[in-house]
Amino acid sequence: MEIKSRHHLRSDAISEIEEALAENLGVDLSADTVEKVELTSDEWDVVLVDGEPHVLYLDGQPFLTVDGANAHEPTSHIVTVDTGAIQFVSDGADVMRPGIVEADTAIAEGDFVVINEEAHGKFLAVGEALVDGDEMSGQEGRVVDSIHHVGDDLYEFSP
């Protein structure tokens, strides 16, 4: 992933990002610099927060990257998986019901979520909920579609 261009965001655009992250994830994003980065590939729209790729746009809405979730610790829209699911989720697999130990009941089908692992509390992936949060745990079935995960191109991106 190469940078095509980068520019500082206006204060109203920064406020929009801060409000969306506070509302959706309970995150208080405070930064000295916020820059939007246009990449040579059109796969991601990325925002650098103090020089780090902590925000991406999903369906036109700002959301945290895996690195951003680990730096800013969301308090909502979290799905927690057991240690047996860590390797699969880290490799980009979708999240399956048997691996879930907890899911935020405020999650609605179609919401974007962050995937957390229970042992160390680290975030492993970002995905889209395929069911409501209170329907996530169970015996079988796919419940979160993985979008971005540890080790993918965005995670490895270094501006």
SULWO-V670488 format. One record per backbone hydrogen bond with DSSP energy under -1.0 kcal/mol. NH is the residue of the N-H (numbers start at 0). CO is the residue of the C=O. Records with the same first field share a line. If there is no record, write none. Layout:
NH: CO + CO
This chain:
3: 37
4: 37
6: 35
8: 33
13: 9
14: 10
15: 11
16: 12
17: 13
18: 14
19: 15
20: 16
21: 17
22: 18
23: 19
24: 20
25: 21
26: 20
34: 47
35: 6
36: 45
37: 4
39: 1
45: 36
46: 54
47: 34
48: 51
49: 32
51: 48
53: 51
54: 46
55: 62
56: 44
57: 60
60: 57
62: 55
64: 53
68: 64
69: 65
70: 66
71: 67
72: 68
74: 24
75: 24
78: 113
79: 101
80: 115
81: 98
84: 81
88: 84
89: 85
90: 86
91: 88
92: 87
94: 143
96: 140
98: 95
99: 96
100: 79
101: 79
103: 77
106: 103
109: 128
110: 107
112: 126
113: 76
114: 124
115: 78
116: 121
117: 80
120: 116
123: 114
124: 114
125: 147
126: 112
127: 144
128: 110
129: 142
132: 106
134: 131
135: 132
142: 94
143: 94
144: 127
146: 125
147: 125
149: 123
151: 148
155: 151
